[in-house]
Amino acid sequence: MQRVLVFCVLLTLLCTDSVRLEARSRESLNSGWRFARFGAMPDGTTRAEPEGLENGTLDDSDWRPLYLPHDWAIEGPFRDDLPNRTGKLPYEGIGWYRKTFTVPMSDRGKRIFIDIDGAMSRAQVYINGQYAGQWPYGYASFRIELTEHIRFGEENTIAVRLDNPGESSRWYPGGGIYRNVWLVKTAPVHVAHWGVCITTPEVREDLGNVRAQVELEGATAATTVRHEIRPSGSGDVVTRGEGEDCTLLVPSPRLWDIESPHLYTLRTTVLEEGNVVDVVENDFGIRTIEFTADRGFLLNGRAVKMNGVCMHHDLGPLGAAFNTRAAERQIELLKEMGCNAIRTAHNPPAPEYVDLCSRMGMLVQVESFDCWKAGKTENDYSSLFPEWHKRDIEAMIRRDRNQPSVVMWSTGNEVREQNKPEGHAVSQMLSDLVRSIDPTRPTTVGCNNQNSGKNGFQKTVDVFGYNYKPHLYESFQKNNPEQPLYGSETASTVSSRGEYFFPVSDEKHMGQGGYFQVSSYDLTAPPWANNPDIEFEAQDRCPYVIGEFVWTGFDYIGEPTPYNKDSTNLLNFADPEERQRMEKELERLGSKIPPRSSYFGILDLCGFKKDRFYIYKARWRPDLPMAHILPHWNWPERIGKVTPVHVYTSGDEAELFLNGRSLGRKKKGDLEYRLRWDDVVYQPGELKVVAYKDAARWAEDTMKTTGAPAKIDLRADRSLIDSDGRDLSFITVQISDAQGLLVPRSNNEVQFELEGPGEILAVGSGDPTSHESFQASKRKAFNGLCLVIVRSRAGESGEIRLSATSDGLGKARLQIESKE
Ligand code: GAL
């Protein structure tokens, strides 16, 4: 007995030693999973879910091995019988993930957790056959403690059951453990989950006053806390402090700003009787934000107009499966347009997404829900709201509250409660809840009910957001002169990249569709929405408006308005003739309505720019010389016919030439945002525009009639990638004529082959109607373009060689280097 005790003490000492050195560990738990599906299966059949799938002893050797993040629905197939609004993809069903891992004896005494950044949805977690916890909301990040059931020194089995009911979303939710998963081990005394709260109560040029509040678990009278701050990434400690509630002074702080997103790192060390038992680091920024009713949004005291977009969570051909590089590319493209703000419609994003925004200088409005108690679809969040809203809001805020990019918390979008007194009470309760967790940022809701700006609902939030109500900005301001206002959703213009239909009409409502595409003259929008110009005009008339969040930055899977319903009589066409035409088209196709992804994006599902990109760029980057002509100039069937030409430019005037002949010089009028030559008669050749600003030559663009498809051109966004098994190269595949010009309207199918240490992760084209699989090695181009996404292989460096072939177009080759 005595000896055993001595041995235990020794062991404890040894363990404590290692705990001291490696107080906390956080390792990726993404690899080595096995997966099986039950319930609704991808092929439309049903598979019974047996009992006991959580058991540690279950033989799962015939389950599919895979890595996380994983989206089971993006694997397809697209099915005609599935709803358009969720992308015609089989997200519905039950999925089980199982993994074994060993926890060494030396971890005895530690607390063990699994951190899941996002699992769609209704996650239940089991460890060694025992239920450990659950988290139903598919967009929440959460932690489940495993300690009690862990077998130290042995193999452990973790099992996660997910259940995606049908009719749970208005857009494509994806399915599966679609974000990262971590195994976290701590000493008994440790910083609680997301337990460090950093605020900057006073920011001066000479001094940043940083407050660090720490929540501890297992603390004793002998527990102490130390902090130090250094510039993120490198650099010396600039200040130190002590205590669970500590003020640290940073001399001459470098402020976080969208132009210079400077970050600091706070290192928090927990000691027990002087021994280090936990260390955590949190990045933060020193900056001030203020929302005003007259001067708009102030960042570090400077008025910054929010040039924002709404973004859903999917990453196009990758589906919901999170990938940091794919998200970074989205943000890069948005920044190129001059976008400086993102609203994460209508749910909390992946943690890395917010992190990227903080690093890249992008403002973020993090949104919680698309509904409260009153639902929008049969199985949406409304049934979870009563029991879970508090925990979900807490999780959302605690996870991201140190991120300087986050400037607003949205408690909901177009909630049904806007016009009901009891709904106002819910909104008030949610705002109070948010403020109790984070008093430093305002609350907001995206409101589509016009009464919500005057019936008292507006008073339940700090900053008021109207969805699609540019005509109400003025009256809102008159009625609420003290309340900051912005367009939480604007435009909702729809277009298909490279599609143009004639005659061109200013009737915004959905006319001029063709073969389930939408014309790209950027004049088309559903009845509740607008073209970009109308929103710009309202924003310019009402300069106090904080800015806008365009619906949407990128096309997303699902909600293919105007083709968003599987019943012809529900197509959103105002024009009866148009509807008749579409009905005939459906009959001809013998199909249901094929579209499966949205037309709202400024960029398409692959991140290819639509024309609209340039009307926003012209406005949001007024100092960058730019001119953009639309449409393309390949109209053999339109010779002699009127074919309007529109130009987006950051200049104020432009002259258009067709085959060297001037078609006139035009100046933007007051509150005009595009230049139009509406009576151009088509002749093949070259269109050229010369733009002027303040009468000086400013920018040019040309659009040429091309020859027939002659070759394939490949262009990688990055030709050097990291061999970490996660990094990506996005390769644009262009169908070119002999001169290398993109051939509009070309839809050649391209086959891909890849050699070397990489794989084709996905392909796409930006065609919202295509039912081709995203997980393939061939793709039909859509209006001259398609995309290949190549991923490196973990730990394997070398040349990745991609070749592309297509009938009559020969072979194109491209090399990417994968390097450690
Ligand atoms: C809004 C809604 C968005 C999206 C959009 C399309 O009403 O909040 O989620 O559906 O319409 O225009």
Residues whose N, C-alpha, C, O or C-beta is under 5 A from the ligand:
A	BS01	GAL	E414 S492
